[in-house]
Amino acid sequence: MKLNKLQQWEKATNELADEFINKYFDKDAGYWWISDDIGGTIFVNDYYFDLSDIVDFLRYKYSEKEMFYYYQYRLDIDTKGKETAINIKNWKKLRH
């Protein structure tokens, strides 16, 4: 059966999420898309990631340690009511 473009995108997006989960979490980590909105926000082991973050962590080859460090950095900024000044791409560059 041939998939239409939307089905292809959803399949590719789920495969990308699987790659992200396998790289940064245990292989048996449970996850789901919030409200079944594929490509929106994913919930995994009490963490939340949107698709752009998933893509950027993989694109810029974050290690597991770097990814969780950045996640905590952004959580700290967000809980203080400030905007995140440094995105994933630039944070990695500044850390090295």
N, C-alpha and C positions, 0 to 999 in steps of 0.2 A: 504494500500500500504506500503510495506516494504521500509524503507529508506536505501540507501547504506551508507557506512562509512563516506564519505565526507558530505553527507546530514545530517547525525546524528551530525557530528562535527559542521556544520554550525548552526543547530538548537540549540545545546547546547551552542555555542558561543553567539548566539543572546539572549538566555535565561539568560546567565551570564551578558550580557550587560544590559538587562532589570532589573536584580537584582541590578546592580550597579547604574543605573539611578534612580530607586525607592528609593535606600538608600540615595543617595547624592544630588538628585535634585527633583524638583516638579514632581509629577506623570505624568503631561501632558507635560513634557519637550520634545522638539523635538530633535531627534538625527539621525545620519546616519553614516555609514561607508564611509570614504573617498574613492572615486572611486569605490564604491560598493565592496570594498575588505574586506569581512567579516574576522575578526580576525586581521586586520591591525590597522589603527588608526580611532578612533571614534570621531566625532564632536558633542558636546552637549552644548547648551547655550553659545557659544563663547569660549569653552574650548576644548582642544584636549587631548585624552588619547590613549595610545596604549594598546593592550590586556594584556601585561605583567603587566602594571600598574593597570589595572582594577582588575586582579587576585590578585595582592599583596595588594591593598587597602582592598579588601574583606577578603583575607587570614589572614592579620594581624589586622583585626577588627578596622580599622581607624574610628574614629568618623567623622562626616561631617566637623567639625571645623579642626581636624587634617589633613584631606585630603586636604582641601583648603589651609591650612597653608603650607603643604609640596609642593603643586602645586606652590604656590607663591615663596617659597624657591628655587625650581628648576628653575622657570622662571627667578628669579634674577641671579642665577648662569649662566644660559644659555645665558642671554643677555650680560653678562660681558665676554663671550667667554671662560669661564672656564668649565672644566668637572665637572659633578655632583660627588662630592666626597662621598656622603652618599646616599645609595639607600634606598628604601622605608622600607625594613626590618630593617636595622640598624638604620635609623633615628628614627623609633618608639622606638627602644630599648634605644637609647641615650636620648630621650625626657622624659623617665620615670625612 
